[in-house]
Each structure stands twice: as C-alpha cells, then as structure tokens.
Amino acid sequence: MNGASHVNRLRRQLMAASLGAIAARGAWAQDPSARNREIYLYKGADREARLLEGAKKEGKVNIYTSLNTKDSGPITEAFEKKYGIKPLLWRSSSEKVLQRAVTEARAGRFLCDVLETNGPEMEALYREKLLAEFFSPHFKDLPPAAFPKHRHYVADRFNFFTIGYNTNLVKPDDVPNSYQDLLHPRFVGKLGLEAGDTDWFAALVKSMGEEKGLAFFRKLAESRPQMRTGHTLLAELVAAGEIPITATIYNHNIERLTLKGAPVKWKALTPTFGRPNAIGVVPHAANPHAALLFADFMLSLEGQTMLKKRNRVPSSLAVDTQLNKFPFEMIDPVITLDEADKWEKLWSELFLKGQKIQKET
C-alpha cells in the first residue's frame, strides 16, 4: 500500500513503538542475540554445513512477509523441498508486518525469524532494533543499491518507477526520452499518475534541485494528469487505452501485461528511482540457522530465478532480466519516514485537490 494514509500510519506505529522500547529492552536482554550474531556473521569454510546442521535441528522457520501468497507460496515450498525445513509463513500488508513485529517485541515476544517486506518498513524495523546484520555469500551478486549503509537488511527484489504507454496511442517518435518531454502539449489530459507516489515525487524533486524540481511538477500539474490509486490498476488502464501514458508505473506491472499480449511498453528515464523490497533476520530469532538459511535461499540464484519467473524484479545481477538493465537509484527512506508531511502537502496541493480518484479494488 502507498500514499499519505499509509505513511502516516507507519509514522504513528513508530512513535508507539518508541514508547514501548524501554519496556521491551529488559525482555531483549534475555534473548540469545549475541549467539545469533555469531551465527549470522560467520564466514568460515564450513559455514554451509554448520548452517544446515543447525537448521535441521530447529526444524522450522517463521517468516513474516508482504510478498503475496501466489509468489511467496511456491518459493517457500521449494525451500522446504530442498532442505526439509518447515517454513511457517504469515503474509499481510507491509504496514501490518511492521505493526505485528513491533507489537510482539514490545510484549517481549519474538515469534518471527525472518522479515521480508517494503524498504520503508524495513528501515523502521531497523530503527526499532528488530533486525540484525548478517552475511550471505550471495551478497557478491547484488548491486550496491541493494544495501543500506547500516547493512541490517538487503534488497531481494525491486520496484522501479518507469513510464508506461499504450503503443496504439503513443507513436514511437513521441515516446518521452526525458522527464521534460512529459510536459509536451500532446500529453495534456492524457498522462496518468499513481495518487500515492509522494516518495517518487520527493526523490525526483531532490535530484533536480528543489527549485527546478518543483517548477517542473507545477508545469506537469498544469497538464491535468489523471490520478489513480494502485499501480496494477494504472497499468491495466494504460493497456485498455483509457490512459495513454503514465509516468509512475512499476515496470514489472507493464511487463506482465506485455507477456499477455497487451499493447503496452515501458521505458526507464534518467534518473530512475526504485523502492527496495528487502529481507532481514531477527536478532532474537528462536531459529537463527533456519532464518539465515532462508535468507540465503531468497538471495541465491535459485530463489532469485523464481522471483523472475513470477515477473518480479530480482535484485541479483546473476539473474538475466531486462527489468533492471539501466542505471537506478533507491529512494531514500528518510523521505518516507521523516519528511512525509512536507512532501504529502506539496503533492496534494499540486495533484489531488478537487480530484475524484479511481481506486484499485
């Protein structure tokens, strides 16, 4: 879920978590986080053997994820078939994954071993000390953008913001080559934007320089873009010809429709911004060997290839996909967690006031 309401809920959850941090600290001290840290960071030659031996003794791994069950189900089934470790999967929205993990920690209960969800929520979990730094031999296949500076989680998949267009309605010579091209009169009233993409807006404004960036978006607002909620819905409307072109689509949404024969294409403009979806292990996990084994699996060639087959954008450069073959940057989670009020207010004034917005069902 995106948008102002999501961001505000996220921030309220963080405030509530901070109030419970002192109470939780005493419970955390009783957990084997020091032992788990040794497991998570071990790089010896016998790492794989030790990890598998420990995981088999644990026998299970508890995973909280926002990856939908159509995609997460086959991945966890493959993991169980390969290692004989039972994955216990709890799937919900990214904000509910955050909420449950924080609520349990505040109560001194650490039931999950692995967390896998959107980048801003993972950053929030890091701030609440619910993620541990870990090592995986598959890190060597990941781009620098997959790692935050603190390295307490790592991207296992990406969502990239690109333009998407209907090939029957936008001629090849008219396809934008830059963001400035979106201001051409031919796109007045024909451009679509996702109503909740304030973080993309903020990142692009900052990259242009705030004065120039806001000037660009004021001109874009004058072209009367159509606002919709939901990237999947927006892609479907482009495919149907209701919206000829969009500036804020996930390229994998367009790719899925292209494979079904829809008259749509996507294109990455410079700079291309993305949201990471990331995986992390819990400091106080009851099943630390199995947790790390599952993280390894998700980042491995096998796990990343499965994500590609599910039409996701794998983070690993070892997997050949056109969905990440362009320069890209990650949106700074500070925008979402600390600067939300500023950017939501500006975005709303420019694009949302007076709009009746169609939402994804």
Summary of the structure (lengths in Angstrom):
residues: 361
radius of gyration: 21.2
end to end distance: 12.1
largest distance: 65.1
contacts: 1215
relative contact order: 0.19
helix: 52%
strand: 18%
